[in-house]
């Protein structure tokens, strides 16, 4: 097959153009540090990179949800511990008030102590996380417990606030107030009413009430608080474990993304050198071809 001068020239121009295109791509990789900057660089890798970036974004969102949930639960746990301590102190005062030989002054002092614990309990019931109330259910901007003429009213609802911490995985991050301060199964009244009755019984010296129903109700309320605290603790533990898994997943996704997207600078430099040598060789050969004259063919 005869190769004409025009064909040789076209081949040389094609090779030089391809060399320039490949060089431009490698120089772009060198300057950006990325092997894939536009989908046309490597369509298959571009799709993988898109999926990995999406996975990283989802992982970051799950972590933000999780951290908010941890804040809710840790604050709730601290409030529950305080409430449990308050009820425990009231139990102690009720036992002391059940002493029939106490003088009136001592009873009055015990009753005032119960009232002070009642006030502390009401304050804990209105605990906040940031600018949101902990124990109001979905009504996080409404004060859940208000007192009018000695009667405490719950203004919240029974709904749980949930946070998505993984695909199809949600965790409740709050405890509605009625589960904490409402009457638990087996108790006669809610926590506030029970403390009011204890205060009045201590003040009046009603030994039968203090050693009977009120003692039983306080024990039931205390057990319920312990159970609610254990549930919150279990949720905190689950979030802690999930946080570690999300951190591991983010590290893995980031490593895969780096391998898929980042350029191997050493390899890029080597390929640039190869292209440079190829270009120089082509140009040198082309220069020799251009110097050829008709006399060269006649020799």
PLY file of the C-alpha trace (Angstrom):
ply
format ascii 1.0
element vertex 299
property float x
property float y
property float z
element edge 298
property int vertex1
property int vertex2
end_header
0.00 0.00 0.00
1.42 3.36 -1.08
1.63 6.06 1.60
1.45 9.57 0.12
3.00 12.69 1.56
-0.47 14.10 2.34
-1.36 11.01 4.33
1.88 11.26 6.26
1.17 14.93 7.01
-2.36 14.16 8.20
-1.06 11.39 10.47
1.58 13.69 11.92
-1.01 16.43 12.58
-3.38 13.92 14.15
-0.65 12.59 16.44
0.44 16.08 17.43
-3.18 17.08 18.12
-3.78 13.93 20.22
-0.54 14.57 22.08
-1.62 18.16 22.85
-5.05 16.99 24.03
-3.58 14.38 26.34
-0.97 16.82 27.61
-3.65 19.42 28.34
-5.61 16.84 30.35
-2.57 15.75 32.34
-1.63 19.38 33.06
-5.17 19.94 34.31
-4.81 16.92 36.59
-1.48 18.30 37.81
-2.89 21.72 38.65
-6.16 20.52 40.22
-4.88 17.32 41.80
-8.02 15.62 40.44
-8.04 12.80 37.91
-11.69 13.48 37.04
-12.80 17.10 36.82
-15.54 16.74 34.20
-17.66 13.63 33.39
-16.03 13.25 29.99
-12.66 12.56 31.65
-13.95 9.16 32.82
-17.73 8.60 32.67
-17.61 5.42 34.74
-15.56 7.05 37.51
-17.71 10.18 37.34
-20.78 8.11 38.23
-18.96 6.45 41.13
-17.73 9.84 42.37
-21.27 11.23 42.26
-22.57 8.28 44.30
-19.74 8.62 46.83
-20.33 12.36 47.23
-24.04 11.70 47.75
-23.22 9.07 50.38
-20.92 11.54 52.16
-23.61 14.23 52.15
-26.15 11.79 53.58
-23.66 10.64 56.21
-23.00 14.25 57.25
-26.75 14.91 57.54
-27.23 11.78 59.65
-24.43 12.95 61.91
-26.04 16.37 62.32
-29.35 14.69 63.18
-27.55 12.39 65.59
-25.68 15.19 67.34
-28.93 17.12 67.81
-30.53 13.97 69.22
-27.60 13.46 71.57
-28.04 17.00 72.85
-31.75 16.42 73.48
-31.22 13.12 75.25
-28.24 14.16 77.35
-30.11 17.26 78.56
-33.19 15.13 79.25
-31.07 12.62 81.13
-29.66 15.34 83.37
-33.17 16.69 84.06
-34.47 13.19 84.83
-31.63 12.59 87.27
-32.56 15.79 89.07
-36.26 14.84 89.17
-35.42 11.37 90.48
-33.27 12.93 93.20
-36.08 15.32 94.13
-38.60 12.50 94.49
-36.07 10.53 96.52
-35.62 13.49 98.86
-39.41 13.79 99.23
-39.57 10.11 100.18
-37.02 10.78 102.90
-38.98 13.77 104.19
-42.19 11.73 104.14
-40.56 9.08 106.31
-39.35 11.75 108.73
-42.84 13.33 108.75
-44.39 9.98 109.64
-42.85 10.30 113.11
-45.81 10.96 115.38
-43.68 12.60 118.06
-42.52 15.51 115.89
-43.32 18.96 117.27
-45.33 21.43 115.21
-42.27 23.54 114.32
-40.45 20.53 112.94
-43.46 19.54 110.84
-43.72 23.03 109.49
-40.04 22.97 108.49
-40.46 19.58 106.78
-43.53 20.84 104.91
-41.62 23.88 103.69
-38.80 21.59 102.49
-41.34 19.54 100.53
-42.72 22.75 99.02
-39.24 23.83 97.97
-38.69 20.45 96.30
-42.06 20.88 94.58
-40.85 24.22 93.17
-37.64 22.60 91.96
-39.65 19.83 90.34
-41.78 22.36 88.45
-38.64 24.10 87.22
-37.19 20.79 85.99
-40.46 19.98 84.22
-39.93 23.16 82.19
-36.31 22.38 81.34
-35.09 23.55 77.93
-32.62 22.43 75.29
-31.54 25.64 73.63
-34.76 27.54 73.05
-36.98 24.45 73.04
-38.77 22.79 75.95
-37.77 19.20 76.62
-40.99 17.72 77.97
-43.71 19.29 75.80
-43.87 16.66 73.07
-44.10 18.41 69.70
-45.03 21.70 71.38
-41.40 22.60 71.98
-42.01 26.37 72.00
-44.83 26.23 74.56
-44.07 26.04 78.28
-45.27 22.53 79.10
-46.20 23.04 82.76
-47.96 26.04 84.27
-49.28 26.48 87.78
-52.42 28.43 88.64
-53.78 28.50 92.20
-51.67 25.51 93.16
-52.90 23.39 90.24
-50.31 22.32 87.62
-51.53 21.92 84.03
-49.76 20.09 81.21
-49.83 22.14 78.01
-47.87 19.72 75.83
-48.85 16.58 73.93
-47.88 12.91 73.91
-45.90 12.96 70.65
-42.29 11.87 70.30
-39.67 13.86 68.40
-37.64 11.54 66.18
-34.35 11.97 64.38
-33.27 9.97 61.33
-29.80 8.56 62.01
-29.55 6.18 59.04
-31.51 4.91 56.08
-34.85 3.88 57.55
-33.53 4.30 61.12
-35.13 6.79 63.50
-34.67 7.33 67.24
-37.01 9.21 69.60
-35.01 11.98 71.28
-37.55 13.31 73.78
-39.85 12.13 76.53
-43.33 13.69 76.55
-44.08 15.18 79.95
-47.01 12.91 80.70
-44.66 9.92 80.71
-42.40 11.55 83.28
-44.66 13.68 85.46
-48.06 12.15 84.79
-49.48 9.39 86.99
-47.64 6.14 86.18
-49.55 2.83 86.24
-50.32 1.95 89.82
-50.12 5.49 91.19
-53.13 7.57 92.24
-51.99 11.00 91.04
-49.34 12.76 88.99
-46.05 13.83 90.56
-47.13 17.38 91.41
-50.38 16.36 93.08
-48.58 13.65 95.02
-45.98 16.10 96.35
-48.74 18.53 97.34
-50.49 15.78 99.29
-47.21 14.80 100.98
-46.63 18.42 101.99
-50.12 18.72 103.47
-49.89 15.33 105.20
-46.56 16.23 106.78
-47.92 19.59 107.89
-51.06 18.08 109.41
-49.37 15.00 110.85
-51.45 12.52 108.82
-49.33 9.49 109.61
-51.74 7.04 107.98
-51.52 8.82 104.62
-47.75 9.15 104.78
-47.20 5.48 105.55
-50.01 4.25 103.30
-51.08 5.41 99.85
-48.64 8.31 99.61
-45.69 6.07 100.41
-46.84 3.61 97.75
-47.40 6.37 95.18
-43.97 7.89 95.79
-42.34 4.48 95.33
-44.26 3.89 92.09
-43.35 7.36 90.79
-39.71 6.84 91.71
-39.63 3.47 89.93
-41.18 5.06 86.84
-38.53 7.78 86.81
-35.82 5.16 87.02
-37.40 3.28 84.10
-37.65 6.44 81.99
-34.04 7.29 82.81
-32.94 3.79 81.77
-34.77 4.20 78.45
-33.06 7.53 77.80
-29.72 5.98 78.72
-30.31 3.16 76.22
-31.09 5.71 73.48
-27.93 7.67 74.29
-25.91 4.46 74.07
-27.46 3.63 70.69
-26.63 7.09 69.35
-23.06 6.81 70.61
-22.60 3.50 68.80
-24.23 4.85 65.65
-21.97 7.89 65.78
-18.91 5.64 65.69
-20.31 3.70 62.73
-21.10 6.91 60.84
-17.58 8.17 61.49
-16.12 4.92 60.14
-18.42 5.08 57.12
-17.39 8.66 56.39
-13.73 7.69 56.54
-14.32 4.80 54.15
-16.34 6.93 51.72
-13.67 9.64 51.81
-10.89 7.13 51.11
-12.83 5.64 48.20
-13.56 9.10 46.83
-9.89 10.06 47.03
-8.84 6.92 45.19
-11.50 7.41 42.52
-11.09 11.14 42.04
-7.59 12.21 42.99
-4.73 12.06 40.53
-1.53 10.08 41.10
0.92 12.96 40.72
3.94 10.71 40.17
2.14 8.87 37.38
0.96 12.19 35.89
4.53 13.53 35.78
5.78 10.34 34.15
3.05 10.44 31.52
3.75 14.10 30.82
7.41 13.27 30.28
6.48 10.44 27.91
4.20 12.75 25.91
6.88 15.42 25.81
9.40 12.95 24.44
6.88 11.67 21.91
6.08 15.21 20.79
9.76 16.10 20.43
10.41 12.94 18.42
7.47 13.64 16.13
8.55 17.24 15.58
12.09 16.13 14.81
10.86 13.56 12.29
8.54 16.13 10.75
11.42 18.57 10.37
13.39 15.96 8.46
10.41 15.27 6.20
9.89 18.95 5.42
13.58 19.29 4.43
13.17 16.58 1.79
13.27 18.01 -1.79
12.65 16.63 -5.25
16.41 16.04 -5.64
16.28 13.81 -2.56
13.76 11.55 -4.33
15.85 11.50 -7.56
18.94 10.23 -5.83
0 1
1 2
2 3
3 4
4 5
5 6
6 7
7 8
8 9
9 10
10 11
11 12
12 13
13 14
14 15
15 16
16 17
17 18
18 19
19 20
20 21
21 22
22 23
23 24
24 25
25 26
26 27
27 28
28 29
29 30
30 31
31 32
32 33
33 34
34 35
35 36
36 37
37 38
38 39
39 40
40 41
41 42
42 43
43 44
44 45
45 46
46 47
47 48
48 49
49 50
50 51
51 52
52 53
53 54
54 55
55 56
56 57
57 58
58 59
59 60
60 61
61 62
62 63
63 64
64 65
65 66
66 67
67 68
68 69
69 70
70 71
71 72
72 73
73 74
74 75
75 76
76 77
77 78
78 79
79 80
80 81
81 82
82 83
83 84
84 85
85 86
86 87
87 88
88 89
89 90
90 91
91 92
92 93
93 94
94 95
95 96
96 97
97 98
98 99
99 100
100 101
101 102
102 103
103 104
104 105
105 106
106 107
107 108
108 109
109 110
110 111
111 112
112 113
113 114
114 115
115 116
116 117
117 118
118 119
119 120
120 121
121 122
122 123
123 124
124 125
125 126
126 127
127 128
128 129
129 130
130 131
131 132
132 133
133 134
134 135
135 136
136 137
137 138
138 139
139 140
140 141
141 142
142 143
143 144
144 145
145 146
146 147
147 148
148 149
149 150
150 151
151 152
152 153
153 154
154 155
155 156
156 157
157 158
158 159
159 160
160 161
161 162
162 163
163 164
164 165
165 166
166 167
167 168
168 169
169 170
170 171
171 172
172 173
173 174
174 175
175 176
176 177
177 178
178 179
179 180
180 181
181 182
182 183
183 184
184 185
185 186
186 187
187 188
188 189
189 190
190 191
191 192
192 193
193 194
194 195
195 196
196 197
197 198
198 199
199 200
200 201
201 202
202 203
203 204
204 205
205 206
206 207
207 208
208 209
209 210
210 211
211 212
212 213
213 214
214 215
215 216
216 217
217 218
218 219
219 220
220 221
221 222
222 223
223 224
224 225
225 226
226 227
227 228
228 229
229 230
230 231
231 232
232 233
233 234
234 235
235 236
236 237
237 238
238 239
239 240
240 241
241 242
242 243
243 244
244 245
245 246
246 247
247 248
248 249
249 250
250 251
251 252
252 253
253 254
254 255
255 256
256 257
257 258
258 259
259 260
260 261
261 262
262 263
263 264
264 265
265 266
266 267
267 268
268 269
269 270
270 271
271 272
272 273
273 274
274 275
275 276
276 277
277 278
278 279
279 280
280 281
281 282
282 283
283 284
284 285
285 286
286 287
287 288
288 289
289 290
290 291
291 292
292 293
293 294
294 295
295 296
296 297
297 298
